[in-house]
Amino acid sequence: QTDPAKGLAFFVPYLVRAVTERVAERGDMAGEEGSVQDEELQFTMQLLGEVLSVKNVSVYRSTGANLLPYLEQICSVLDCTLALGQKDEYELAHGVLSGALSWLCHVRILETGPRIRPELGCWGAMVGVEELALTWYRPGQQEAAVVTSLLERFLTPVMTQLAKFGRGERVVEKEELQ
């Protein structure tokens, strides 16, 4: 959160590649490893979820615009992980989706000025809130459109399946329903 542009540029491509490669490797070994806990995949998914989390920090510098260049990469991860069979794995994928949605639409106060100000003459000088450069992050139309497309892409199919299940048009096993 100190420098979201640099942080996302470093972590997202690396973690996306690691997750998609691991899922592809598992696909190649279907049957051998399908039901075995994959700690490497889970760790990488957890890291990606934490990189995308904007609710766990106290000082925000991130806006939805920071995340927009990486959405297709993040969606590629979600496409291959939301339907994984292991509860721990698909819950971590849900965390990634939740983090992306929060990053885009979580209204928050942004610190816009530099944290260290040499003109004060002291490294750790205390400053009052009135001296900080702050503004509000309010999602714009682009962020709202992206959130809508993410919900249509990932939530609408699930809601359709649940509606069919509720009407008795579709049989759903307990694991799938969960």
N, CA and C of each residue as an Amber inpcrd file, in Angstrom:
protein
   534
   0.8090000  -1.2100000   0.0000000   0.0000000   0.0000000   0.0000000
   0.8450000   1.2640000   0.0000000   2.1200000   1.1630000   0.2840000
   2.9760000   2.3420000   0.2570000   3.1090000   2.8830000  -1.1590000
   3.3120000   2.0050000  -2.1150000   3.3850000   2.3990000  -3.5190000
   2.6550000   1.3310000  -4.3290000   1.3160000   1.4540000  -4.4240000
   0.5280000   0.3900000  -5.0580000   0.9230000   0.1020000  -6.4990000
   1.3040000   1.1020000  -7.2660000   1.6640000   0.8680000  -8.6660000
   2.8690000  -0.0740000  -8.7470000   3.8990000   0.1910000  -7.9590000
   5.0920000  -0.6690000  -7.9700000   4.7920000  -2.0390000  -7.3690000
   4.0240000  -2.0580000  -6.2810000   3.7020000  -3.3300000  -5.6330000
   2.9090000  -4.2560000  -6.5430000   1.8850000  -3.7150000  -7.1820000
   1.0790000  -4.5300000  -8.0930000   1.9040000  -4.9790000  -9.2890000
   2.7220000  -4.0840000  -9.8350000   3.5400000  -4.4210000 -10.9970000
   4.5110000  -5.5610000 -10.6900000   4.9740000  -5.6270000  -9.4600000
   5.9070000  -6.6820000  -9.0820000   5.1790000  -7.9800000  -8.7480000
   4.1660000  -7.9070000  -7.8750000   3.5520000  -9.1150000  -7.3280000
   2.5140000  -9.7690000  -8.2360000   1.6330000  -9.0030000  -8.8440000
   0.5140000  -9.6180000  -9.5700000   0.9870000 -10.5100000 -10.7190000
   1.8380000 -10.0370000 -11.6310000   2.2550000 -10.9420000 -12.7190000
   2.9450000 -12.2100000 -12.2140000   3.7910000 -12.0670000 -11.2090000
   4.4950000 -13.2270000 -10.6680000   3.5170000 -14.2290000 -10.0450000
   2.6170000 -13.7430000  -9.1920000   1.6860000 -14.6390000  -8.5070000
   0.6780000 -15.2550000  -9.4730000   0.2170000 -14.4710000 -10.4460000
  -0.7090000 -15.0030000 -11.4450000  -0.0430000 -16.1340000 -12.2200000
   1.1870000 -15.9080000 -12.6390000   1.9160000 -16.9430000 -13.3800000
   2.1010000 -18.1930000 -12.5030000   2.4530000 -18.0000000 -11.2500000
   2.6690000 -19.1420000 -10.3580000   1.3860000 -19.9500000 -10.1620000
   0.2710000 -19.2700000  -9.9890000  -1.0030000 -19.9720000  -9.7840000
  -1.4220000 -20.7060000 -11.0580000  -1.3960000 -20.0200000 -12.1820000
  -1.8700000 -20.6560000 -13.4170000  -0.9720000 -21.8270000 -13.8230000
   0.3270000 -21.7020000 -13.6000000   1.2230000 -22.8170000 -13.9000000
   0.9480000 -24.0000000 -12.9910000   0.7080000 -23.7270000 -11.7140000
   0.4410000 -24.8130000 -10.7590000  -0.8730000 -25.5090000 -11.0820000
  -1.9010000 -24.7450000 -11.4180000  -3.1910000 -25.3430000 -11.7740000
  -3.0490000 -26.1640000 -13.0560000  -2.2830000 -25.6590000 -14.0280000
  -2.0570000 -26.4020000 -15.2750000  -1.3030000 -27.7020000 -14.9960000
  -0.3130000 -27.6600000 -14.1110000   0.4280000 -28.8710000 -13.7470000
  -0.5040000 -29.8950000 -13.1160000  -1.3870000 -29.4210000 -12.2650000
  -2.3410000 -30.3350000 -11.6310000  -3.2900000 -30.9240000 -12.6520000
  -3.6620000 -30.1210000 -13.6510000  -4.5440000 -30.6170000 -14.7020000
  -3.8910000 -31.7270000 -15.4990000  -2.5820000 -31.6040000 -15.6930000
  -1.8320000 -32.6270000 -16.4150000  -1.7300000 -33.9220000 -15.6190000
  -1.8800000 -33.8180000 -14.3010000  -1.7750000 -34.9990000 -13.4390000
  -3.1440000 -35.3560000 -12.8730000  -4.2020000 -35.1580000 -13.6340000
  -5.5620000 -35.4190000 -13.1720000  -5.6580000 -36.8280000 -12.6050000
  -6.2910000 -36.9390000 -11.4880000  -6.4460000 -38.2280000 -10.8260000
  -5.3650000 -38.4840000  -9.8030000  -4.1270000 -38.1730000 -10.1320000
  -3.0220000 -38.4070000  -9.2070000  -3.0860000 -37.4700000  -8.0100000
  -3.3690000 -36.1880000  -8.3070000  -3.2100000 -35.1630000  -7.2860000
  -4.4830000 -34.3400000  -7.0660000  -5.5650000 -34.6860000  -7.7680000
  -6.7660000 -33.8700000  -7.7620000  -7.3680000 -33.6150000  -6.3910000
  -7.2980000 -34.6100000  -5.5030000  -7.9320000 -34.4320000  -4.1970000
  -6.9180000 -34.2130000  -3.0760000  -5.6440000 -34.1300000  -3.4160000
  -4.5930000 -33.9210000  -2.4170000  -4.4300000 -32.4180000  -2.1850000
  -4.2530000 -32.0670000  -0.9350000  -4.0670000 -30.6570000  -0.5890000
  -2.8020000 -30.1320000  -1.2680000  -2.9440000 -29.0210000  -1.9450000
  -1.8300000 -28.4230000  -2.6800000  -1.3830000 -27.1730000  -1.9290000
  -0.4190000 -27.3410000  -1.0420000   0.0200000 -26.2380000  -0.1930000
   0.6970000 -25.1240000  -0.9930000   1.4030000 -25.4750000  -2.0530000
   2.0540000 -24.4590000  -2.8790000   1.0070000 -23.5500000  -3.5290000
  -0.0260000 -24.1570000  -4.0910000  -1.1040000 -23.3800000  -4.7060000
  -1.8140000 -22.5280000  -3.6630000  -2.1050000 -23.1130000  -2.5220000
  -2.8140000 -22.3780000  -1.4740000  -1.9910000 -21.2030000  -0.9570000
  -0.7100000 -21.4030000  -0.7800000   0.1620000 -20.3240000  -0.3130000
   0.1890000 -19.1790000  -1.3170000   0.3250000 -19.5230000  -2.5860000
   0.3710000 -18.5000000  -3.6340000  -0.9590000 -17.7630000  -3.7300000
  -2.0630000 -18.4940000  -3.6240000  -3.3880000 -17.8580000  -3.6520000
  -3.5690000 -16.9370000  -2.4470000  -3.0910000 -17.3730000  -1.2860000
  -3.1880000 -16.5250000  -0.0980000  -2.3780000 -15.2460000  -0.2750000
  -1.1820000 -15.3570000  -0.8340000  -0.3670000 -14.1660000  -1.1010000
  -1.0740000 -13.2130000  -2.0580000  -1.6540000 -13.7530000  -3.1180000
  -2.3640000 -12.9080000  -4.0750000  -3.5490000 -12.2170000  -3.4000000
  -4.2690000 -12.9430000  -2.5690000  -5.3810000 -12.3430000  -1.8310000
  -4.9260000 -11.2190000  -0.9180000  -3.7670000 -11.4000000  -0.2770000
  -3.2560000 -10.3650000   0.6210000  -2.7310000  -9.1610000  -0.1490000
  -2.1310000  -9.3910000  -1.3060000  -1.6780000  -8.2770000  -2.1440000
  -2.8710000  -7.4250000  -2.5620000  -4.0040000  -8.0720000  -2.8110000
  -5.1970000  -7.3620000  -3.2740000  -6.0670000  -6.8250000  -2.1430000
  -5.7000000  -7.0810000  -0.9200000  -6.5160000  -6.6370000   0.2060000
  -6.2670000  -5.1600000   0.5020000  -7.3430000  -4.3840000   0.5510000
  -7.2160000  -2.9790000   0.9360000  -7.8940000  -2.7150000   2.2730000
  -8.4160000  -3.7430000   2.8970000  -9.1120000  -3.5360000   4.1640000
  -8.2110000  -3.7840000   5.3630000  -7.0270000  -4.3220000   5.1380000
  -6.1480000  -4.6950000   6.2400000  -5.0420000  -3.6800000   6.5090000
  -5.1480000  -2.5050000   5.9240000  -4.1030000  -1.5090000   6.1220000
  -4.6960000  -0.2780000   6.7830000  -3.8450000   0.5190000   7.3650000
  -4.3390000   1.7110000   8.0570000  -4.1750000   2.9750000   7.2330000
  -3.2250000   2.9940000   6.3190000  -3.0030000   4.1610000   5.4650000
  -3.1660000   3.7160000   4.0220000  -4.0880000   4.3500000   3.3320000
  -4.3690000   3.9660000   1.9560000  -3.7000000   4.9210000   0.9840000
  -3.1400000   4.3440000  -0.0700000  -2.5840000   5.1210000  -1.1750000
  -3.0880000   4.5560000  -2.5020000  -3.9590000   3.5700000  -2.4260000
  -4.3980000   2.8680000  -3.6230000  -5.7680000   3.3390000  -4.0860000
  -5.9300000   3.3690000  -5.4110000  -7.2160000   3.6670000  -6.0230000
  -7.5490000   2.5360000  -6.9900000  -8.7680000   2.5230000  -7.4530000
  -9.1680000   1.5050000  -8.4160000  -8.3370000   1.5410000  -9.6790000
  -7.8980000   2.7320000 -10.0700000  -7.0880000   2.8750000 -11.2830000
  -5.7870000   2.0770000 -11.1880000  -5.2590000   1.8910000  -9.9730000
  -4.0360000   1.1100000  -9.8130000  -4.2380000  -0.3480000 -10.2180000
  -5.4370000  -0.8630000  -9.9740000  -5.7070000  -2.2790000 -10.2060000
  -6.1730000  -2.5800000 -11.6320000  -6.7560000  -1.6070000 -12.2940000
  -7.3580000  -1.8430000 -13.6120000  -6.4340000  -2.5350000 -14.6200000
  -5.1410000  -2.1840000 -14.7080000  -4.2780000  -2.8620000 -15.6970000
  -4.0760000  -4.3580000 -15.4350000  -4.4010000  -4.8260000 -14.2410000
  -4.1260000  -6.2130000 -13.8640000  -5.3860000  -7.0730000 -13.7930000
  -6.5340000  -6.5040000 -14.1150000  -7.7800000  -7.2450000 -13.9390000
  -7.8830000  -8.4860000 -14.8070000  -7.4560000  -8.4220000 -16.0410000
  -7.5500000  -9.6220000 -16.8830000  -6.6470000 -10.7320000 -16.3480000
  -5.4800000 -10.3700000 -15.8360000  -4.5980000 -11.3810000 -15.2410000
  -5.2660000 -12.0050000 -14.0180000  -5.8620000 -11.1680000 -13.1860000
  -6.5400000 -11.6600000 -11.9870000  -7.7220000 -12.5350000 -12.3840000
  -8.4670000 -12.1210000 -13.4070000  -9.5940000 -12.9270000 -13.8830000
  -9.1250000 -14.2780000 -14.4050000  -7.9400000 -14.3330000 -15.0200000
  -7.4300000 -15.6200000 -15.5060000  -7.1890000 -16.5710000 -14.3370000
  -6.7530000 -16.0340000 -13.2110000  -6.5810000 -16.8530000 -12.0040000
  -7.9340000 -17.3140000 -11.4960000  -8.8840000 -16.4060000 -11.4500000
 -10.2160000 -16.7570000 -10.9540000 -10.8880000 -17.7920000 -11.8500000
 -10.7030000 -17.6640000 -13.1480000 -11.2900000 -18.6300000 -14.0780000
 -10.8360000 -20.0510000 -13.7780000  -9.5930000 -20.2150000 -13.3760000
  -9.0820000 -21.5730000 -13.1580000  -9.1040000 -22.0020000 -11.6860000
  -9.4910000 -21.1210000 -10.7600000  -9.4430000 -21.5180000  -9.3440000
 -10.7910000 -21.4630000  -8.6190000 -11.7450000 -20.6950000  -9.1060000
 -13.0250000 -20.6080000  -8.3990000 -13.7660000 -21.9340000  -8.3610000
 -13.5160000 -22.7910000  -9.3260000 -14.2280000 -24.0670000  -9.3900000
 -13.3820000 -25.2460000  -8.9010000 -12.2780000 -24.9740000  -8.2340000
 -11.4590000 -26.0660000  -7.7100000 -12.2520000 -26.8580000  -6.6770000
 -11.9180000 -28.1140000  -6.5480000 -12.6740000 -28.9980000  -5.6720000
 -12.3960000 -28.8610000  -4.1890000 -11.2080000 -28.4530000  -3.8350000
 -10.8510000 -28.3460000  -2.4190000 -11.4070000 -27.0590000  -1.8170000
 -12.0670000 -27.1930000  -0.6910000 -12.6890000 -26.0400000  -0.0300000
 -11.6710000 -24.9390000   0.2570000 -10.5090000 -25.2920000   0.7730000
  -9.4830000 -24.2900000   1.0820000  -9.0710000 -23.5230000  -0.1690000
  -9.0070000 -24.2160000  -1.2930000  -8.5560000 -23.5810000  -2.5280000
  -9.6020000 -22.6310000  -3.0900000 -10.8550000 -23.0780000  -3.1820000
 -11.8530000 -22.1680000  -3.7420000 -12.1780000 -21.0340000  -2.7910000
 -12.0050000 -21.2370000  -1.4800000 -12.1910000 -20.1160000  -0.5470000
 -11.0920000 -19.0720000  -0.7160000  -9.8670000 -19.5090000  -0.9940000
  -8.7920000 -18.5610000  -1.2740000  -9.0690000 -17.8110000  -2.5740000
  -9.6400000 -18.4930000  -3.5690000 -10.0350000 -17.8140000  -4.8040000
 -11.1210000 -16.7810000  -4.5160000 -12.0490000 -17.1140000  -3.6350000
 -13.0840000 -16.1440000  -3.2330000 -12.4330000 -14.9300000  -2.5750000
 -11.3760000 -15.1620000  -1.8110000 -10.6490000 -14.0550000  -1.1810000
  -9.9960000 -13.1450000  -2.2030000  -9.4840000 -13.7270000  -3.2780000
  -8.8880000 -12.9300000  -4.3550000  -9.9670000 -12.0700000  -5.0160000
 -11.1070000 -12.6790000  -5.3010000 -12.2140000 -11.9290000  -5.9160000
 -12.7000000 -10.8350000  -4.9810000 -12.8370000 -11.1590000  -3.7190000
 -13.2680000 -10.1670000  -2.7340000 -12.2790000  -9.0090000  -2.6470000
 -10.9900000  -9.3280000  -2.6590000  -9.9600000  -8.2910000  -2.6150000
 -10.0230000  -7.3710000  -3.8240000 -10.2160000  -7.9610000  -4.9980000
 -10.3020000  -7.1460000  -6.2220000 -11.5250000  -6.2420000  -6.1760000
 -12.6730000  -6.7930000  -5.7520000 -13.8910000  -5.9830000  -5.6660000
 -13.7350000  -4.8630000  -4.6330000 -13.1330000  -5.1800000  -3.4980000
 -12.9210000  -4.1560000  -2.4630000 -11.9700000  -3.0760000  -2.9510000
 -10.8980000  -3.4870000  -3.6210000  -9.9170000  -2.5210000  -4.1230000
 -10.6130000  -1.5090000  -5.0350000 -11.5430000  -2.0210000  -5.8380000
 -12.2210000  -1.1640000  -6.8080000 -13.3030000  -0.2810000  -6.1910000
 -13.9980000  -0.7680000  -5.1670000 -15.1720000  -0.0120000  -4.7140000
 -15.1980000   0.3340000  -3.2350000 -14.1670000   0.0550000  -2.4910000
 -14.1020000   0.4090000  -1.0720000 -13.7970000   1.9040000  -0.9370000
 -14.7730000   2.6790000  -0.4400000 -14.5670000   4.1160000  -0.2370000
 -13.6090000   4.2670000   0.9350000 -12.5710000   5.0990000   0.7360000
 -11.5540000   5.2250000   1.7790000 -10.8380000   6.5680000   1.6740000
 -10.2010000   6.9350000   2.7780000  -9.3770000   8.1430000   2.7990000
  -8.0100000   7.7790000   2.2450000  -7.5290000   8.6040000   1.3310000
  -6.2200000   8.3780000   0.7210000  -5.2280000   9.4060000   1.2250000
  -4.0580000   8.9400000   1.5470000  -2.9570000   9.8480000   1.8590000
  -2.2370000  10.1210000   0.5450000  -2.2210000  11.3660000   0.1130000
  -1.6690000  11.7020000  -1.2000000  -0.2900000  12.3470000  -1.1470000
   0.0880000  12.8350000  -0.0170000   1.3850000  13.5010000   0.1000000
   2.4650000  12.5470000   0.5470000   3.6990000  13.0060000   0.5350000
   4.8120000  12.1460000   0.9700000   4.7370000  11.8720000   2.4670000
   5.1590000  10.6990000   2.8550000   5.1550000  10.3230000   4.2610000
   6.3230000  10.9800000   4.9920000   7.4730000  11.0350000   4.3410000
   8.6680000  11.6330000   4.9420000   8.8410000  13.0280000   4.3520000
   8.9670000  13.9910000   5.2370000   9.1050000  15.3750000   4.7720000
  10.3740000  15.9720000   5.3680000  11.4460000  16.0100000   4.5870000
  12.7310000  16.5000000   5.0720000  12.6690000  17.9560000   5.5420000
  11.7550000  18.7260000   5.0170000  11.6830000  20.1380000   5.4030000
  11.3300000  20.3200000   6.8800000  10.8270000  19.2700000   7.5290000
  10.5330000  19.3670000   8.9540000  11.8050000  19.2550000   9.7870000
  12.8830000  18.7780000   9.1620000  14.1730000  18.7330000   9.8410000
  14.3630000  17.5550000  10.7690000  13.4040000  16.6990000  10.8730000
  13.5170000  15.5530000  11.7770000  12.8720000  14.3400000  11.1270000
  13.6010000  13.2490000  11.1260000  13.1460000  12.0230000  10.4740000
  11.7740000  11.6000000  10.9580000  11.5850000  11.4840000  12.2190000
  10.3440000  10.9530000  12.7810000   9.4480000  12.0240000  13.3690000
   9.4610000  13.1920000  12.7980000   8.6720000  14.2980000  13.3440000
   7.1870000  13.9730000  13.3130000   6.5220000  14.2500000  14.4070000
   5.0840000  14.0410000  14.4970000   4.3810000  15.1580000  13.7390000
   3.3540000  14.7950000  13.0250000   2.5520000  15.7870000  12.3250000
   1.0910000  15.5790000  12.6940000   0.3580000  16.6370000  12.6930000
  -1.0620000  16.5450000  12.9720000  -1.8270000  16.1390000  11.7290000
  -3.0270000  15.6620000  11.9260000  -3.8630000  15.2360000  10.8120000
  -4.0730000  16.3760000   9.8260000  -4.1950000  17.5820000  10.3460000
  -4.4170000  18.7400000   9.4700000  -3.2290000  19.0210000   8.5510000
  -2.0560000  18.4760000   8.8670000  -0.8800000  18.6730000   8.0300000
  -0.7170000  17.6080000   6.9430000  -1.4990000  16.5490000   7.0310000
  -1.3990000  15.4790000   6.0430000  -2.1850000  15.8400000   4.7830000
  -1.6810000  15.4090000   3.6640000  -2.3870000  15.6020000   2.3960000
  -3.3320000  14.4120000   2.2020000  -4.6060000  14.6420000   2.4340000
  -5.6040000  13.5730000   2.3740000  -6.7020000  13.9260000   1.3830000
  -7.2880000  12.8980000   0.8270000  -8.4590000  13.0510000  -0.0290000
  -9.2730000  11.7710000   0.0960000 -10.4480000  11.7630000  -0.4780000
 -11.2960000  10.5700000  -0.4690000 -11.1540000   9.8250000  -1.7910000
 -11.1140000   8.5080000  -1.7000000 -11.2420000   7.6970000  -2.9050000
 -12.7050000   7.2800000  -3.0040000 -13.3260000   7.7120000  -4.0710000
 -14.6850000   7.3060000  -4.3950000 -14.6270000   6.6430000  -5.7620000
 -15.1310000   5.4300000  -5.8820000 -15.0720000   4.7590000  -7.1810000
 -15.7830000   5.5790000  -8.2500000 -15.1960000   5.5900000  -9.4260000
 -15.7820000   6.3020000 -10.5560000 -16.5860000   5.3640000 -11.4420000
 -16.9870000   5.8720000 -12.5840000 -17.7880000   5.0840000 -13.5160000
 -17.0210000   3.8830000 -14.0590000 -15.7380000   4.0680000 -14.3160000
 -14.9450000   2.9580000 -14.8420000 -14.8620000   1.8190000 -13.8300000
 -14.6180000   2.1550000 -12.5670000 -14.5490000   1.1370000 -11.5270000
 -15.8990000   0.4420000 -11.3730000 -16.9940000   1.2100000 -11.4010000
 -18.3350000   0.6310000 -11.2910000 -18.6190000  -0.3110000 -12.4580000
 -18.2030000   0.0730000 -13.6480000 -18.4080000  -0.7810000 -14.8200000
 -17.6110000  -2.0780000 -14.6900000 -16.3990000  -1.9810000 -14.1790000
 -15.5680000  -3.1710000 -14.0050000 -16.1680000  -4.0880000 -12.9420000
 -16.6430000  -3.5150000 -11.8450000 -17.2760000  -4.3200000 -10.7970000
 -18.5020000  -5.0270000 -11.3580000 -19.2970000  -4.3140000 -12.1350000
 -20.4750000  -4.9170000 -12.7590000 -20.0760000  -6.0790000 -13.6600000
 -19.0260000  -5.8910000 -14.4580000 -18.5970000  -6.9740000 -15.3510000
 -18.0560000  -8.1690000 -14.5600000 -17.3540000  -7.9090000 -13.4560000
 -16.8700000  -9.0120000 -12.6140000 -18.0280000  -9.7820000 -11.9980000
 -19.0400000  -9.0690000 -11.5360000 -20.2110000  -9.7390000 -10.9560000
 -20.9490000 -10.5490000 -12.0180000 -21.0790000  -9.9870000 -13.2190000
 -21.7280000 -10.7290000 -14.3010000 -20.9190000 -11.9590000 -14.6900000
 -19.6260000 -11.8300000 -14.6730000 -18.7510000 -12.9280000 -15.0910000
 -18.7100000 -14.0570000 -14.0730000 -18.6500000 -13.7020000 -12.7770000
 -18.4460000 -14.7320000 -11.7610000 -19.6610000 -15.0160000 -10.8830000
 -20.5370000 -14.0590000 -10.6770000 -21.6830000 -14.2730000  -9.7920000
 -22.9300000 -14.7300000 -10.5500000 -23.1880000 -14.1650000 -11.7120000
 -24.4110000 -14.4910000 -12.4510000 -24.5390000 -15.9850000 -12.7490000
 -23.4910000 -16.6670000 -13.2300000 -23.6470000 -18.1110000 -13.4860000
 -23.9880000 -18.9040000 -12.2140000 -23.3980000 -18.5170000 -11.1080000
 -23.6760000 -19.2190000  -9.8540000 -25.1210000 -18.9610000  -9.4100000
 -25.5620000 -17.7210000  -9.5240000 -26.9320000 -17.3850000  -9.1430000
 -27.9420000 -18.0970000 -10.0450000 -27.6180000 -18.2510000 -11.3190000
 -28.4850000 -18.9730000 -12.2510000 -28.6030000 -20.4340000 -11.8360000
 -27.4770000 -21.0420000 -11.4920000 -27.4940000 -22.4350000 -11.0410000
 -28.3050000 -22.5820000  -9.7540000 -28.1320000 -21.6490000  -8.8250000
 -28.8890000 -21.7180000  -7.5720000 -30.3840000 -21.5150000  -7.8020000
 -30.7390000 -20.6430000  -8.7090000 -32.1550000 -20.4300000  -9.0280000
 -32.7600000 -21.7060000  -9.6130000 -32.0380000 -22.3650000 -10.5180000
 -32.5150000 -23.6340000 -11.0830000 -32.6540000 -24.6880000  -9.9950000
 -31.6920000 -24.7350000  -9.0940000 -31.7580000 -25.6770000  -7.9680000
 -32.9730000 -25.3750000  -7.1100000 -33.2100000 -24.0890000  -6.8200000
 -34.3540000 -23.6900000  -5.9960000 -35.6880000 -24.0360000  -6.6350000
 -35.7620000 -24.0030000  -7.9570000 -36.9930000 -24.3520000  -8.6710000
 -37.1110000 -25.8550000  -8.9120000 -36.0980000 -26.6190000  -8.5110000
 -36.1260000 -28.0590000  -8.7120000 -35.7600000 -28.4910000 -10.1150000
 -35.1930000 -27.5990000 -10.9130000 -34.8190000 -27.9080000 -12.2860000
 -33.4260000 -28.5190000 -12.3960000 -32.6990000 -28.4860000 -11.3140000
 -31.3160000 -28.9630000 -11.3450000 -31.0020000 -29.6530000 -10.0250000
 -30.3210000 -30.7780000 -10.1140000 -29.8770000 -31.4920000  -8.9320000
 -28.4430000 -31.0580000  -8.6520000 -28.1760000 -30.6830000  -7.4090000
 -26.8440000 -30.2170000  -7.0280000 -26.3850000 -31.0340000  -5.8330000
 -25.2080000 -31.6010000  -5.9490000 -24.6290000 -32.3530000  -4.8350000
 -24.2630000 -31.3830000  -3.7020000 -24.1540000 -31.9100000  -2.5030000
 -23.8690000 -31.0890000  -1.3250000 -22.5820000 -30.2830000  -1.4870000
 -21.5150000 -30.9210000  -1.9720000 -20.2320000 -30.2460000  -2.1370000
 -20.3380000 -29.0840000  -3.1330000 -21.0220000 -29.3300000  -4.2580000
 -21.1770000 -28.3000000  -5.2680000 -22.0250000 -27.1440000  -4.7390000
 -23.0690000 -27.4930000  -3.9910000 -23.9370000 -26.4650000  -3.4220000
 -23.1730000 -25.5790000  -2.4460000 -22.3340000 -26.1890000  -1.6590000
 -21.5390000 -25.4120000  -0.6990000 -20.5990000 -24.4970000  -1.4240000
